[in-house]
């Protein structure tokens, strides 16, 4: 429901909704179990019917979304803690130099940046600043080729380096920032 609400608030319709929800489900794959692809379309259809029945979508007017409806307003931000963690981590990783940074230092930098973001009001969900979530983000970004990690000498921390697709990290950071700006 959170991903559907976000897609509706972003003005998406039809296949655009399914594509957007599927992209986010894949992106957050380290955070929760993914439904089978064929189940996503069925579930979205069921949820769209529910949103219509509750008045969040007005079917009589070309599926107009009521942006102020409590169902949309209450569900849209449910995953913000993940979005904030992925955004802050992307911002921090964009500062990586060619020589990389120790994994523990990356984790510490992300957590410090998140704490600063909370103080500045840039982020709102302190639960996104967990070691587990940030570790999941780093694993996902490694999987996406945005960063790489190499094992250092025995007993030493792994080294985080820019990956082969590091340049994509900036556009991903902008997409995450834009998502957090939705009403």
C-alpha positions, 0 to 999 in steps of 0.5 A: 500500500505504501508504494501504491500510495507513493505512485498515485501521489506522483501522478502515475497511472496504469502500467506506470504504477506497476513499473514504479512499484516493481522498481521499488520492490526490487530496490528494497529487496534486502529489506523484506521478502519479495512477492512473485512478479505475477502476484504483484499485478494481482495485489496492485489490482486488489489494492486499487479496488480497495482505494477506490472503494474507500474514496481515495480514487474517484472512479467516476472522474477518470480515476482522479486521486484524492491527494488529501484522503487519509488512506493515501496520507497515512500509507505514503510515508510508511517506507520513508525510514528505508528511503531516508537510509538509502538516500543518506547512504548514497550521499555519503558514498558519493564522497568516496575517493578512488582509494576507497574507505574502510567499511567501518568508517563508511558505516560511521560516516553514514550514521553521523550524516543521518544524525545530522540530517535528523537535527537539520530536519532533512530526515524524520525517521530515526529508525532508518539510522540502524546498523542493520539497515545501513548494512543492507543498503551497502549490500544492495549498492554493492549488488547494483555495482555502485560500490565494491568491497574488497577484503583487506589484510587479515584481521582488517576491515573490508575496503569500500570502493567506487564500483563500475556503475558508481556514476549511477549513484548520483541519479539514484540519490536524486531519485531518493531525494525527490521521493522524500519530497512527495507530500 
